[in-house]
Amino acid sequence: MRDGRQKPYQMFTLEIGNEQKLEMLLVQQVQAIAAAMQQRAEQLQLPMPRLVVGQNIARQLNFEGQGRRVTSAMLEVLKAFSSAWDAHIGGDAFEDVEDFKQLLNVSSSFFQQFGQTKMVVLEENGFTHDLKRALNHARFNLAASYQGDFLLMNTAANGLQVFNQNDNGWDQGQIMMTPDKVWLSPYGWSQAMLSKHAK
């Protein structure tokens, strides 16, 4: 028995990189890592986890010029696996939601040419945790609901934050804490309501 469990935890998703540069070297690295993981999973008789490419996808960068060619090459590699591509999106301004909708539309139509690769948002970023941010988070999730299963998840960049101890500008915690208290920010309440009621 390990860590109080009869069976070890199963890895469902693995991200390769984080905000990597979009270039053919990244495609080659992902291909090599994915092949090695597949071989090892077969040896251990374990299911292969979903692979997530940690290059922050963006409309101009990924779907124009050289970026479009590299994106196509990456999607060709990912066809053989259960896979997704990471997007890091802004969360403070109402315009961020419109940009996100356009990114979803462009990505979903382009990705369909290359199999079943999905999209995930592993960093919804911003400098606030106020009511406007909460409304934007709800609007992001509403926009995603029109994409079927193309967008697999939308997660906050910061979950837990020590109150008044943010020193890098990313003042965006969903759960605030002090030594004796824990509470949800408006942004956190938005997530709690979505978790409870969204299907």
Disulfide bonds with the S-S distance in Angstrom:
none
